[in-house]
């Protein structure tokens, strides 16, 4: 469903309107002002699957936010930006209220900064966990020994449906278009297989200041470490970022291979908690903080 925009500007002159692809350079400038690492191509890739809102004052963009629908009952919200000069005017609240319109029967996921958490709580979001952002120059990681019958192998472009199913089971929502797009643009994608059956995967992609590892889906922490170690070694000496589920317990190990913790966003959900199938694959690292 399209974003519903109020017809009249607010009393303080703030005008909301739908975001279009033509707004991507201005959206990038807003994120650049906050020193976020997103490149124009990062904005374009996420916006291809999104609906967005721009806020303007006197015709000048001062804020933006996006939402992503994943199937009939799930959504994520991210890339919520208000330029520092315009903060304190409830623009963030207006953006969020606009994006949440029509999502009352949806489970909505977002990753909150410390500054935004209070706003999201007032809008009905509850804390469900934490993310740890790690980054730095990746080091060659010792190979993780796998049990008999398990191995790592490159993913093929024909395996999009398999990876989509693994991601949907691990994330708790279907994101077929996103996973197909990420697979097509990934510099490397490795599959964790047991007796030739794919049980997990991880991608290495261009993002921000260098590369990102994610999403990472695996049946257990040792499988996740094997996938991440392989891609970190592929990218050794290069700037690498990964956003992990704090509960995974991978943080100390990531620091040992050169990826230091730099941020800790809060995972927040409005609506029914995301399902996790018993005995199914788990999501150890996000695609991005915006899309989950």
C-alpha positions in Angstrom: 0.0 0.0 0.0 1.4 3.5 -0.8 2.4 5.9 1.9 -0.5 8.2 2.9 0.7 11.8 3.1 -1.2 14.6 4.9 -2.6 17.0 2.4 -1.8 20.2 4.3 1.5 21.3 5.7 2.0 21.5 9.4 1.6 24.9 11.1 5.3 25.3 11.3 5.7 25.0 7.5 6.9 21.4 7.4 5.6 19.7 4.3 5.7 15.9 3.9 5.6 14.2 0.4 6.3 10.8 -1.1 10.0 10.1 -1.8 10.9 9.3 -5.4 14.1 8.0 -7.0 14.9 11.7 -8.0 15.3 12.4 -4.3 18.1 9.9 -3.7 20.9 12.5 -4.1 19.2 14.7 -1.5 18.6 11.8 0.8 22.3 10.8 0.5 23.3 14.4 1.4 21.2 14.2 4.6 22.9 11.0 5.6 26.3 12.4 4.7 25.6 15.4 7.0 25.2 12.9 9.9 28.4 11.1 8.7 26.6 7.9 7.9 28.7 5.7 5.6 26.0 5.0 2.9 27.0 5.5 -0.7 24.6 6.7 -3.4 24.5 3.1 -4.7 23.6 1.9 -1.1 20.6 4.3 -1.1 19.5 3.2 -4.5 19.7 -0.5 -3.7 17.5 -0.2 -0.6 15.1 2.3 -2.2 14.4 -0.2 -5.0 12.3 -2.2 -2.5 11.0 0.7 -0.4 8.4 3.4 0.1 9.8 6.7 1.4 8.8 10.1 2.8 10.6 13.4 2.5 10.1 16.4 4.8 10.7 19.9 3.4 10.8 23.4 4.8 10.6 26.2 2.2 11.2 23.6 -0.5 14.5 22.3 1.2 14.6 18.6 2.2 15.3 18.4 6.0 14.3 14.8 6.8 13.5 11.4 5.3 12.5 7.9 6.2 11.6 4.6 4.5 9.6 1.5 5.0 9.8 -1.9 3.4 6.9 -4.4 3.1 7.9 -8.0 3.4 4.9 -10.2 2.6 1.3 -9.4 3.7 2.0 -9.0 7.5 5.6 -7.8 8.0 7.5 -4.5 7.5 10.7 -2.8 8.5 11.4 0.9 8.9 14.8 2.5 8.6 17.0 5.3 7.3 15.1 7.8 9.5 17.0 11.0 9.3 16.3 14.5 10.5 18.9 17.2 9.8 20.4 18.5 13.0 19.2 22.1 12.3 15.6 20.8 12.2 15.6 18.5 15.2 13.3 19.3 18.1 10.3 20.1 15.9 8.6 16.6 16.1 9.5 15.9 12.4 10.7 12.4 13.3 7.3 11.7 14.9 5.5 12.9 11.8 7.6 10.8 9.6 7.1 7.7 11.7 3.3 8.3 12.1 3.1 8.5 8.3 5.1 5.3 7.7 3.1 3.4 10.3 -0.3 4.4 8.8 -1.9 1.2 7.4 0.5 -1.1 9.3 -1.7 -1.7 12.4 -2.0 -5.4 11.4 1.7 -5.8 10.6 4.7 -6.8 12.7 7.1 -3.8 12.2 10.8 -4.1 12.9 13.4 -1.3 13.3 16.8 -0.8 14.8 16.9 2.3 17.1 19.6 4.6 18.1 19.7 5.7 21.7 18.3 9.1 20.6 15.4 7.6 18.8 14.4 4.9 21.3 12.0 7.1 23.3 10.1 8.1 20.2 9.7 4.5 19.1 8.5 3.4 22.5 5.8 6.1 22.5 4.7 4.7 19.1 4.2 1.3 20.5 7.5 -0.4 19.8 9.1 -2.6 22.4 12.7 -3.7 22.9 13.4 -7.3 21.8 17.2 -7.4 21.6 20.4 -5.7 20.6 22.6 -5.5 17.6 26.4 -5.1 17.7 28.0 -3.2 14.8 31.6 -4.4 14.3 34.0 -3.0 11.7 37.7 -2.6 10.8 40.3 -4.1 8.6 39.5 -7.8 8.4 42.2 -10.2 9.2 42.7 -13.7 7.8 40.7 -15.9 10.1 41.6 -19.4 11.2 39.4 -21.9 9.4 36.6 -23.3 11.5 36.6 -27.1 11.5 33.2 -28.5 10.4 31.8 -31.9 11.4 31.8 -34.7 8.9 29.3 -34.2 6.1 29.4 -30.4 6.4 31.3 -28.1 4.0 31.4 -24.6 2.5 30.9 -24.0 -1.2 30.2 -21.0 -3.5 26.5 -20.2 -4.1 25.2 -20.2 -7.6 22.8 -17.6 -9.1 20.4 -20.4 -9.6 20.1 -20.9 -5.8 18.2 -17.7 -5.2 15.0 -19.6 -4.1 17.0 -21.8 -1.7 18.6 -18.7 -0.1 15.3 -16.9 0.0 13.7 -19.8 1.9 16.6 -19.9 4.4 16.4 -16.1 5.0 12.7 -16.2 5.4 12.9 -18.9 8.0 15.7 -17.2 9.9 14.4 -13.6 9.7 10.7 -14.5 10.2 9.5 -12.6 7.2 9.8 -13.2 3.4 12.3 -10.9 1.6 12.6 -12.6 -1.8 13.2 -9.5 -3.8 15.9 -8.2 -1.5 17.7 -11.5 -1.3 17.7 -11.9 -5.1 19.0 -8.4 -5.5 21.8 -8.9 -2.9 22.8 -12.2 -4.4 23.1 -10.7 -7.9 25.3 -7.8 -6.6 27.4 -9.7 -4.0 31.1 -10.0 -4.5 31.0 -13.4 -2.8 28.3 -15.7 -1.4 29.1 -18.9 0.4 26.8 -21.7 1.3 27.0 -24.0 4.4 25.9 -27.4 3.2 25.2 -30.7 4.9 25.2 -33.7 2.6 24.7 -31.3 -0.3 21.7 -29.6 1.3 22.1 -25.9 1.9 21.6 -25.1 5.6 23.0 -21.6 5.7 24.7 -18.8 3.7 26.6 -15.5 4.0 27.2 -12.7 1.6 30.1 -10.3 1.1 28.9 -7.0 -0.5 30.2 -3.5 -1.2 28.7 -1.2 1.3 29.6 2.2 2.9 33.4 2.6 3.5 34.3 -0.8 2.1 32.5 -4.1 2.4 29.8 -5.7 4.6 29.3 -9.3 5.6 25.6 -10.0 5.7 23.1 -11.5 5.9 24.5 -14.5 7.7 22.2 -17.4 8.2 23.3 -20.6 9.9 21.9 -23.5 12.0 24.3 -22.7 14.9 27.1 -20.5 16.0 29.9 -22.7 14.7 28.3 -22.7 11.3 28.0 -18.9 11.4 31.7 -18.6 12.4 32.7 -20.8 9.5 30.8 -18.7 7.1 32.1 -15.4 8.5 35.7 -16.6 8.8 35.7 -17.6 5.1 34.5 -14.2 3.9 36.7 -12.2 6.4 39.7 -14.1 4.9 38.5 -13.4 1.4 38.4 -9.7 2.4 41.5 -9.6 4.5 43.2 -6.2 4.7 40.0 -4.4 3.5 37.6 -2.4 5.6 34.8 -4.7 6.6 31.6 -4.3 8.5 29.1 -6.8 10.1 26.0 -6.2 12.2 25.4 -9.2 14.5 22.7 -10.3 16.9 24.3 -9.6 20.3 22.8 -12.8 21.7 24.9 -14.8 19.1 28.0 -14.4 21.3 30.2 -13.7 18.3 31.4 -10.3 19.5 34.7 -11.3 21.2 35.6 -13.6 18.3 35.0 -10.9 15.7 37.3 -8.6 17.6 40.0 -11.3 17.5 39.9 -11.0 13.6 40.1 -7.2 13.6 36.4 -6.2 13.6 35.9 -4.0 16.6 32.6 -3.0 18.1 31.6 0.5 17.3 27.8 0.8 17.9 25.0 -1.1 19.7 21.5 -0.3 18.3 18.4 -1.6 20.0 16.1 -4.1 18.2 12.5 -2.9 18.5 9.2 -4.5 17.3 5.7 -3.3 17.1 3.1 -6.1 16.9 3.4 -9.8 17.1 7.0 -11.0 17.8 8.9 -12.3 14.8 8.6 -16.1 14.6 11.6 -18.4 14.8 11.0 -22.0 13.7 12.3 -24.5 16.3 15.3 -26.2 15.0 15.4 -24.0 11.9 18.1 -21.6 10.7 19.0 -18.5 12.7 19.9 -15.0 11.6 23.4 -14.2 13.0 24.1 -11.0 11.0 21.8 -8.4 9.3 21.7 -7.5 5.7 21.7 -3.8 6.9 20.3 -2.1 10.0 17.6 -0.5 7.8 16.1 -3.6 6.3 17.0 -6.1 9.1 
